[in-house]
Amino acid sequence: MKITGIIPARYESSRLPGKALEMIGDKPMIMHVYEQAIKAEMISKVVVATDDHRILDVLLEAGIPVVMTARSHKSGTDRCHEAVTQLNEDAEYIVNIQGDEPFIDPAQIDLLARLCNGKNEIATLVTRLQDDSDLQNPNIVKVVRSISGKALYFSRSPIPYFRDPESSEWTSQFTYWRHLGMYAYRRDILQEISALKSGKLESAESLEQLRWLENDFSIVTADTGISTLGVDTPDDLEKARKIWEGKQN
């Protein structure tokens, strides 16, 4: 099974503009992501898809494969689709690797790749959520799964609502799942979902994967058992820098 990894990296970000080029140690964050991604054993190649010449120039100078995509894309999925079209990729699956997770574990990428069996349309990763404050945090996306591991619904709200206990006891009495925003798409499915119009569920929660569920596409999940740090805010960036410093020391 041929699998290509695409790392979407746009320049603008509402909470941390230009974060792809923010330095963590001696290199920009996007380079950390790329270097982790190419360690995955089941990925044939990895390419960065950006919308800004500043990111493009830095990566080209470092010899990292990169393609320029439109600034108008509203999601990493759409950017992946354009990149795949530009590259004329013949891969059977495309893995969308988040460009703001500098310490992503290559084993996570391989776990996702193992779900690329020719039958699964879309696959993604989850990890157990054990902190009550994270459960209530709307920036942390929760997911409810079926017995077989298919995603039933994603939400910024705590789902399911646990009726009887106090909310501070929910994570100790029930298994809640946190969604990690890395996807694998079967190539034909990527083309189909990129043509979909935004639906009511997506508009309400601002979660693109709800568009796919609302249109009857299937999303399978796997538990990685690993939580990663996504850099969305200046505070996240400082955490990442401290983690890097700790690794060097």
Helices and strands as residue ranges (DSSP letters): E 3-9, G 19-21, E 23-24, E 27-28, H 29-37, E 45-50, H 53-61, E 66-68, H 76-87, E 93-96, H 106-113, E 122-129, H 132-136, E 142-145, E 151-155, G 167-169, H 170-173, E 176-186, H 187-194, H 200-205, H 209-214, E 219-223, H 234-248
